[in-house]
Amino acid sequence: MDFNTLCIHGNDDKYDRTGAVSVPIFQSATFAHPGVGQSTGYDYSRLQNPTREHLEKTVAQLEGGIDAIAFSTGMAAVSALLELFSPGDHIIASDDLYGGSHRLFHNISMKNGITFDFVNTSNLSLIASHINPQTKAIFIETPSNPMMQVTDIAAVSQLAKNKNLLLIVDNTFLTPYFQQPIKLGADIVIHSGTKYLGGHNDTLAGFLVVCDNQILEQLRFIYRTTGACLSPFDSWLLIRGIKTLAIRMEKQQENATKLAGWLCTQEKVKAVHYVGLSTHPDYEVSKKQSTGFGAMISFEVDCEQTAKKILECVSVIQYAESLGGVETLITYPMMQTHADVPKEERDAKGINECLLRLSVGLESIQDLTRDLADALKEE
Ligand SMILES: *Cc1c(COP(=O)(O)O)cnc(C)c1O
């Protein structure tokens, strides 16, 4: 089945006999047993739920994995993933990570005895130089958040395979519509389903997609035991969101390309980080491994005052955390997503008072540029 068709129809299993075109929401905590020692395949919704299962199978197929596990949030997915590791294990992670993952690794995983090195994973030899006998995994985000650095997934996968390490890729920014890390050699794919998969800024969700039965069994055990599962209704919202994934990604990318080009012409804009610009340092790697560039842009303005004015003056664009939805959002990484990253680390990466991040949505491009133009104007 073609990707676009898969988005709409999902996996073929039918869970009811009524002919319902929309997958039913099985809002049931528990399921009756047909006889002693017998099960319909569903016992209790923390373990299995038909609506969630439909979603999981759909996401697994979209990413090219053998299964996907749907969590209540993206961070719940990352936390469950970290349970695969034991005290003493070492993980190499991108130094430009989603702020929540950074916080989890620093404040919870480290306390539990897992050690980390944070490096620029676009630099393969830098990754290689940090591998030690305790290293178990490489955790990357590409493009990274918020600096849009790109990591060559196939190259890192080769390195990981040679050293027997797991390669974990957070694919939230590009989604399987534009990038399929498992096909490039990744072992586990993470999603914040809250973002593009849900697509409407109305639901929190997270996924782990796997391509190995043993890892799947371990993760399912962790999942059933710790219980951060996605509810039947939220599963349905994600199923509905995914139906329009392909068309949203195309149009949001088109808007982002235009907006990035426009930003480059603005006097007060000093730098634009968008992987779809041919001037982006990782443009060629992006073109090689992804079929698109997505709709995330970060840009630097001339001073803090301009940055704050934009945040306060935009009206079509909303100053709000999160990304990936139909509404265009602007954030201030320094004060929001990356507030917990120490200042020196932030400064070193360029996450400073002049940096803004845009998640470009589906509004008319004229309204978006006018909104930013007005906010950039002198009084
Ligand atoms: C938002 C986000 C997460 C966390 O997901 P939640 O659904 O907010 O818990 C993880 N990784 C990336 C890249 C994200 O953007």
Ligand as a Chemical Component Dictionary entry (heavy atoms), coordinates in Angstrom:
data_LIG
# 
_chem_comp.id                   LIG 
_chem_comp.type                 NON-POLYMER 
_chem_comp.pdbx_formal_charge   0 
_chem_comp.three_letter_code    LIG 
# 
loop_
_chem_comp_atom.comp_id 
_chem_comp_atom.atom_id 
_chem_comp_atom.alt_atom_id 
_chem_comp_atom.type_symbol 
_chem_comp_atom.charge 
_chem_comp_atom.model_Cartn_x 
_chem_comp_atom.model_Cartn_y 
_chem_comp_atom.model_Cartn_z 
_chem_comp_atom.pdbx_ordinal 
LIG C1 C1 C 0 7.936  17.590 21.901 1  
LIG C2 C2 C 0 9.079  16.708 21.660 2  
LIG C3 C3 C 0 9.351  15.620 22.502 3  
LIG C4 C4 C 0 8.505  15.316 23.724 4  
LIG O1 O1 O 0 7.186  15.012 23.407 5  
LIG P1 P1 P 0 5.915  15.332 24.346 6  
LIG O2 O2 O 0 4.790  14.766 23.570 7  
LIG O3 O3 O 0 5.861  16.819 24.528 8  
LIG O4 O4 O 0 6.142  14.643 25.641 9  
LIG C5 C5 C 0 10.439 14.817 22.191 10 
LIG N1 N1 N 0 11.224 15.074 21.125 11 
LIG C6 C6 C 0 10.995 16.115 20.300 12 
LIG C7 C7 C 0 11.897 16.344 19.142 13 
LIG C8 C8 C 0 9.919  16.961 20.541 14 
LIG O5 O5 O 0 9.713  18.012 19.738 15 
# 
loop_
_chem_comp_bond.comp_id 
_chem_comp_bond.atom_id_1 
_chem_comp_bond.atom_id_2 
_chem_comp_bond.value_order 
_chem_comp_bond.pdbx_ordinal 
LIG C1 C2 SING 1  
LIG C2 C3 SING 2  
LIG C2 C8 DOUB 3  
LIG C3 C4 SING 4  
LIG C3 C5 DOUB 5  
LIG C4 O1 SING 6  
LIG O1 P1 SING 7  
LIG P1 O2 DOUB 8  
LIG P1 O3 SING 9  
LIG P1 O4 SING 10 
LIG C5 N1 SING 11 
LIG N1 C6 DOUB 12 
LIG C6 C7 SING 13 
LIG C6 C8 SING 14 
LIG C8 O5 SING 15 
# 
